Amino acid sequence: MTTTTGMMEHIVRAHHVLKEVIVRTPLQRDPILSARYDCNVYLKREDLQIVRSFKIRGAYNKIRHLSQSELERGIVCASAGNHAQGVAYSCQALQIQGTIVMPSTTPSQKVSQVKRFGGSYVTVVLTGDTYDDAYEKAMSICNEQGMTFIHPFDDTHIVAGNGTVGMEIMESLDVPADLVFVTIGGGGLAAGVGTYVKMISPTTKVVGVEPKGAASMTASLSEKHVVTLNQIDKFVDGAAVKRVGQLNYEICEKVLDDVIHVPEGKVCTTILKLYNESAIVVEPAGALSIAALDLYKDQIKGKNVVCVISGGNNDIDRMQEIKERSLIYEGLKHYFTINFPQRAGALREFLQNVLGPDDDITRFEYHKKHNKDNGAAVVGIELKHADDYTQLIERMNKKGLDYVELNKNPLLFDLLV
């Protein structure tokens, strides 16, 4: 087991290794967030890293520590996102052969990015539907061809490379931060950053942030050993991990002061605010640390706070889903199934007597069945203010409508919306 002191030495060495390839990303005070929370909020902009995420740090550091014979045999990784890009870039930079195994469901934009970063030094293999399928294929390639597997997070050199984020944070501040918020997926970033920050400034509070639907570190710390979650919400794809790394768990248990989780809808609201207010493009995992500020708003007043933006590889095709999730989380969008009487004027009465003056129908699917007195419709309603919801329900009840609130029924919501 690597001690935190031993990991600190690895981080310092990784810092010198990574000078060859990474960008020293800025630590920027954000005036909008600082005013909102009445404190000094600094953003560590790993979204501006050379592959738009911190993953290049761990991947390059790990590969640079392989022996010459291992490099000659080539490397393999399994990833659908940032780790794949970091490994691909490292392959081209070091001029070694790498195989990147990705699920067949990976968006073409991400596959193209991996090929662009890796060039002729990388072979992309698409297989299966999930990361687990890609991992299984990657391991079989390693066994058959004698290649070396580059783990996305559970490795000493990966954690050390990630820890250089913490080194840059501490070197950039005139006084140590009071709190540092850092994303947790597999735990490699939190373990590295937490180790360095705590060794330099023991009084700094380090807070790990997970997506609510994939809080594997929270579960592991609660059970006092690494556990595997049965199901996860994959929306925050850069941090949606069923099982954190064993090494990372052991380090995080020592260096993290708190681990909290943020609802996926809150993450979406944060993504939209960052874009609209500051023109910062972040991926869902990259927004976690900033989304967590609301949960700590009373504890950070007057403090110096650092949020690590872990990455900015957000596919523009996801923006409509992000907006939808945000509206639902904020209580501004509601879906219903409503049984309308099959007679002329029924819809007009709904618009006149039930819908509020600022309410907007954004979806209407009517399923008319002959020889029935009523016909079901899926209705999506967007409100101007969340408080308008209570009055909407009161008017529906007064009208005597037969309806089901889909927002409160996950099974029906997933089926119909």
C-alpha positions, 0 to 999 in steps of 0.5 A: 500500500502506498502511504500519503508520504510516498504518494507525495514523492510520486507527485513531485516526480510526476510534476517534472515528468509532465512538464514535457507534455501538459499545459499548466492550467490557470487558477482563476477567481470567478467574480460571479460565483464569488459574489453569489456565495460571498467568498473567493471562488477560484476555478482550476481550469482543467477544461483548458488542458491540452485534451480538455481534461485532467486525464492526460496527467495520469495517463502520460505519467503512467506510460512514462514509467513503463520499461522500454520492453513494455513500451515496445510491446505497446499499451491498451486502455478501455475508455469511452471518453477522457482517459482514451484521449489522454492515452491517445495523446500520450502515444503520439507524444512518445511515439508508441503503439496503443490500442484504445478499446471503446464501446460501440455506443461511444459518440462518433465525436469522441472516437474522432477525437481519440483518432486525432490525438493518437494519429497513426500510433493508435488503433481504435477498437469498438466493441459491445455496449458498455465500458465493461464490454470494452474492459473485457476486450482490452484485457483479452488483447493484453493477454494475447499480445503481451501489451500493458493495460493502462488503468483509468484511475486505480494506479500509483502513477495515475494518482500521482499524475493527477496530484499535480493538479493539487500542486499547481493549485497550492503554488498559485495561491498567495494563502492556502485555500480554506476548502478545495472541491474535487470530482470523484469518479474512480477516485484518482483525481481526489486521491492525488489532489487530496494528498498534495493539498493535505501535506502542504496545508493540513487545515485546508478542507478537501471535499470530494463530490460525486453524482447522486446516481453513482455515489460509489465512494460514499457507499464504500466509506460508509461500509468501510471497504470498497463496494460495487454498486448494482446500478448507476445513473450514467448521465455524469459519464466522466464520474459514473463509476460502479466501483472506485479504485482500491488504492484511491479508496485507501488514500481518500479515506485519509485525506478527504474531510467530506464526500458529498453527492449532487443530483444530476439535475443540479449538475445540468443547471450548473452547466447551463449557468457556467455557459450563459454567465461565464462562457465556460463549457464544462462536461457533467463531471466537470460541473460537479465541484461547482454544483456542490457550492450550494450544499456548502453555501453557509460554510464557505462565506468569507473563505477562499474556495477552489473548485477543480473543473475536471474537464470540458469535453461536452458533446453539443448533442447533449445540450437539449437533454441537459436543458431538460434535466435542469428544468425538471430539477428546478421544478419548471417542467412537468409531465403528465398523462391526462385522460381527456374526454373524447368530445369536441372542445375538451382540449380548448377547455383545458387550455382556457381553464387549467393552463395558467397565463405563463404556462406553456405546453411543450409536448402533447401526444394524444392517443385516441382510441375509438369506442372509448369515452376518454383518450390518454395524452402525454402532456409536457408543461413548462412553467415560468416559476416553480411556485406556479406548480401548486396552482396548476395542480389545484386547477387540474383537480378542480376540473376533475381531470384524471391524471398521473404526474410522470415526474413522480413516477420514474418507471412511467417517466422513462417509458413515456418521456 
